[in-house]
Amino acid sequence: MNKTFIVEEEIRLDKYLSTKLNETRNQIEQLIKKEYVKVDNKVKAKTGYKLKLNQTIEVTFPTIEKKEIQKVDFDVEILYEDDYLLVLNKPSNLIVHDAPSVSEPTLVDWLKQKEISLSTISGEERHGIVHRLDKGTSGVMVVAKTNEAHVGLSRQLEDKSMGRIYLAITDLPLKDNQIIEGPIARSPNNRLKMGIVPHGKQAKSAFLKLDLSKNEKLELISAKLFTGRTHQIRVHLSSIDRHILGDNLYGFKGELNKINRVYLHAYNLYLIHPITNEKMDFTADIPDDMNEFLEKHFNMESINEKIDKNDIINSFSSFC
């Protein structure tokens, strides 16, 4: 898909395209840097290029390349699908998209093997991926089938009309419901970790107490994100000396060493359909491994009452 424009004002290339394409700043930056933008038939890879009157801009959106994909032997639950969106319940220990360090099949490989139409605006490795979940995190996520849907959903992430609510089991109870704000960036001491650092990107999370374990040492909590930084929930909990079970990277220690993933689950996702403007929300059932742990260590009658999505949303509204 190509789009052509005639410049009618002297302005930076990235700012001009942001007014014409209505895409996110990051997506426009990627289009320019990956040489999908030409000015007067010459590629311009600098976002700050100063345009002149009557120049011709041509934007070529990337198309899906027919390249070999990894064969997958797993399946992913589809919660909703139409011509524009695909909402999935991602299993734990599944990587969302390819990267130089990834050798195993990914969610994107599964999507391609299923021959599902996907947006191309995020590049070859991230076809359709609007937002990601960590490898160990399970739960609901949305995939864009078209570039138009991708742009609309990305805009919702920025203006917070799309939101996510998580469930997690922590090694110590919270003292109270609370909001944590702290800038997040790569840890200077461990490149595998993120941390709260002064030069990081602004990040805000809210945490809600749900229920204590039978021995009152563990707690099921809910988390609501106001921003979407890498490892955000895990970093913010670690900052108050609370850790999600199984999260050895961020300090979880204890006798429960047989847990092979982080007990963090994306429970609910709400959004506005980018084409029809319909308000929608989706809930992913707690996965079997996490549910079995709850059954063993918690009172399930109480848990089932506490995880009503409407009650959780209303509780967050009361202090956020």
Beta strands, then each sheet from edge to edge (+ up, - down):
strand 1: 2-6
strand 2: 37-39
strand 3: 42-43
strand 4: 56-60
strand 5: 77-81
strand 6: 85-90
strand 7: 138-144
strand 8: 163-170
strand 9: 178-181
strand 10: 184-186
strand 11: 194-196
strand 12: 204-212
strand 13: 219-225
strand 14: 264-272
strand 15: 279-283
sheet 1: 1+ 4- 2+ 3-
sheet 2: 5+ 6- 7+ 14+ 8- 13+ 12- 9+
sheet 3: 5+ 6- 7+ 14+ 15-
sheet 4: 10+ 11-
end
